[in-house]
């Protein structure tokens, strides 16, 4: 892995920006280079939200996703809008409630998990981002579980987020 590009998209209020910060922080804790570039609408909740995360063994010369290795979508409208940013043989991670039969990319891998339902069972939809990060790390191992737990603690300070992350690892 010279440059690994991850784009997380969703709606404001789903913790998209926080997820990007946690993932980039964990990468640095693992001795990698990382960049995080958030983009979000002016709305406090519900508007589009994007986190571009670059993880690399070497210096990063451009902090934006060019061709995503992984696209994570947590809201329906963001899937079709950002699907073209995923490179061939890339990985699409989506919540099971968002899966659409008409995803017209036969050249990608799709992984579906009950991310939102898992957060709902914890009675806190705001932790869907941590559930998603657990599932992402389970699938890719892009950073260590230990660094993710340290980063979650450092960035959020909430044990509930660590609990949600661990649930995502089990999906």
N, C-alpha and C positions, 0 to 999 in steps of 0.2 A: 504494500500500500504506500504509494508516494503521496497521493492526495485523495482523500475520501470525502465526498460531498453528500450532505444530508439536508433535505428541505422538509421542514415540518410546517404544515398549513392547517388552519382551522379558523375559528371565530374568536373574537375578543372575549375574554372571560374563561377560555379553556386552558390558560397557562402556557400558551405557545412560546412566548418570549422567555418565561422562566425555564421551560424545558430546554431551550437552546443554551441558556446560561449554564444550567446544571451540566449538560452534556459536554460543553466546551471546557468547563472547569475540571470535570473528571478526566478529560483527555490530557490536560496540562498536568494533573496529578499523576498520570501514568507516564509522564516524561515526553509527551507528544506536543507538537505545535497545534494550536487551535485558534480559530476565528469564529466569531458569532456576529451575524448581521441581521438584526430584527427589522421588520417592516410591518406597520399596522395602520389601520384607518383612524380617523379622528374620533370614532365612536368609542365609548368606554366599554361597552359590551355588544357583541353581535357582529361587529364589522370584521373585515378580513384581517387575518394576522398571519405573518410568515416569519419563520426563523431559518436562516441559512447558517449551517454549521460546516466549517471546513476543518478536517482533522488530517494532520500530515506528520510524517517523520522528519521532514525538512521545513525550512522557512516557507511561509505562505506569502506569495506575491500579490494575490488578489482574493479579497475576503468574501466574494459572492459565489453562489452556486452557478456553474457554467452548464454542466451536465450532471444531474443528480444521480448518485449511486443508489440512494434511498429517498423515497418520497413517502411521508407519513401524512395522511389526511384524516382530520377529525371532524370535518363538516362536509356535507354533500356538495355544496357549490364549489368547494375548493378542489375537488377531485378532477373534474373535467378542465378546470382552468389551469391546473398545474401539471397535468398528466404528461404533456409534451416536454416538460423539463426533465423527465426521467429518461436516462439513457437506455439503449437496448441492453437487455440482460440485467436491468436494474430491479430493485425490490420496491414494491408498493405495499405499504402497511395501512390497512383501513379498519375501522370499527365494523363489526358484523352488521350493525343496523344501517350502514351506508353502502354495502356491497350492491353493485348494479351488474346485471348480466351483460349489459351492453358496453362494458369496458373494452374498447376496441384496440387493445395492444396485446398481440400474441407473443411479443418478444420480451415480456417482463414476467417476473415472478410476483404473484399476489399472495399476501398472507393476511388472513382475516382473524380478528379476535374480538371478544366481547369487552372492549375497553370501557365504553360508557356504562354498560350494565355492571361491570365490576366496581366502578366508582359509585354507581347508584346504590349498590349493596352496602357500601361503606357509608351511605347516606351523605355523600359530599361530592357532587359533580365537579367541583373545582380541582379534584385530585386526579382527574382523568389523564392529565399530562404525566404524572408520576407512574400510573399504571402503564401508559404507553411506553415510557422510557424503560420500564422493566421488560416489557415484551420485546422492544427493540434490542436491548442488550442480550436477552436470551437468544434471539435469532442471529445476531451478528457478532457478539463478543468484541465489538469495536473498542470498548474500554472495559476495564475490570469492574466487577460488581463492588469490590471494596472501595474503589475510587468513586464510584457512583454514590455509594452510601455516604462517604465523606463529603462529597460535593453537595448532595441534598441537604445534609446537616449544615454545611457552611452557608449555602445560598438561602435556604428557607428556615432552618432552625426548627423544623417541625418533625417530630417522630411519626406523625400520621402520614407524612409524605414518604417516609422510609417504609412504613407498613404497606402503602399503596404500591410503591416500587417493587417490593417483594412479592406482592400478589401478581403483578405483571410478569415477573419472572416465572411464575407457575402456570401461566396461560398456555 
